[in-house]
Structures are given as structure tokens and as C-alpha cells.
Amino acid sequence: MRMKILIVEDDLEAAAYLSKAFRETGIVADHASDGESGLFMASENSYDVLVVDRMLPRRDGISLITELRARGKDMPVLILSALGQVDDRVEGLRAGGDDYLPKPYAFSELLARVEVLGRRKGAPDKDMVYRVGDLELDRLAHEVKRGGKEILLQPREFRLLEYLMKNAGQVVTRTMLLENVWDYHFDPQTNVIDVHVSRLRSKIERDTERPLLKTVRGAGYMIKDEA
């Protein structure tokens, strides 16, 4: 099935260029020229990815994304903006954006990012319970148990463990964790991952001599049952 995207851009010349360029690659591209129209179209239709300009008439891009998330719409959103400072990107990502591309940009990079977001959306993960050895994570009940004993985790620790268990047996890099657990698409150059992994390890491996969470030197982390 062909990817379908919505471009929310008030610059009609830029929007026409993007629509034409995307269609030439086989992507179906709709267009909304202001924030309110974009919100309506995204709410009423199904899109694989939204490409949203930050500075829009009637409703700005950040407000549009915030309202979409409040309505339970989870389609990936890529923000385009001339505001490219770190604080600007952080604000956009925290508002619910999945990626942030400062202007000016090359269409080839925009296309690659849209394709990545489209693949990430993919088919929904239907597994409600992940298991690695005697460690169990129930996504619906939001519970973690090891050997039948409940483990209390903070929300970020839960998301971290959920992502690791979803990719059990595979090396998960720092970049993958930043993008999928912290929603950062750049390295904030902090030890936030190391701190959270350390806390998580201490909780899930307390009172056991059977380690599951491993550090892969120079690569990242892996959760795996060696037994």
C-alpha cells in the first residue's frame, strides 16, 4: 500500500514543490494551508506521517500537534521550522513531534526521515505481555514481575524496559533508546541513559544471581536470557 502523508504548510509555493516531489516518489500527499485545516484533516483522515510547518496561521504547528495527541491521534509527525535551536527542537519533540528538521533542508533528507517514520508506524504491536526468562512485562496492566514478584518502576523505567524486551536478544544502541524512549532525535550529551539503565538493572536483578540486562561495550545494551 502506498504511503499517505499530510503536508501542513502555509507557503503555497513550498507546499506545491513538496507535494510534487513526494508524489514523484510514489507517496500520496495531501495539503492543508493552515493549522486549523491541518487539524481537521488529520483528525478525519488516516495518514502514515504528518509533515507540519511550525509557523502557521490560525493555529501554530506546536498547538496542532498537542491537540492531536490530546485527541488520541498517534500518527508520526515531522516538524519543519526555521527555528532550529536546541530549545526549539526540544519544545517540538516534547509537544508530541516525532522528528524535527530545521529549514533550510534537502528534500532527500526530508524524504528519508518521512520514510523512517512511516516504517516505524508499521503494523501495531499486538503483544500485550513480553517475557524474557522469568521476567514478565504486562503492557496493558502496566506491571512488571520477576519470578512472580512485582517490581515497581517509574514511567520512564517502564518504557525503557518495554523497549528492551520488545527487542530481546538484540543490541539496542543509545541512539535507538534516545529516539524511542526519550523521543530525542539528537544526542543531548548527558548520561541520562546510563543512569536509567543502572536503576533499572538494580530493580530487575535484585535478589537474583541470574542477570538479564547486559551492557554491550561500545554498542549499547541487550536484554537476554542465557539459560
Buried (B, 14 or more C-beta within 10 A) or exposed (E): EEBBBBBBBBEEEBBEEBBEBBEEEEBBBBBBBBBBBBBEBBEEEEBBBBBBBBBBEBBBBBBBBBBBBEEEBEBBBBBBBEBEEEEBBBBBBEBBBBBBBBEEEEEEEBBEBBBBBBEBBEEEEEEEEBBBBBBBBEBEEEBBBBEEEEBEBEEBBBBBBBBBBBBBEEEBBBEBBBBBBBBBBEEEEEEBBEEBBEBBBEBBBEEBEEBBBBEEEEEBBBBBBEE
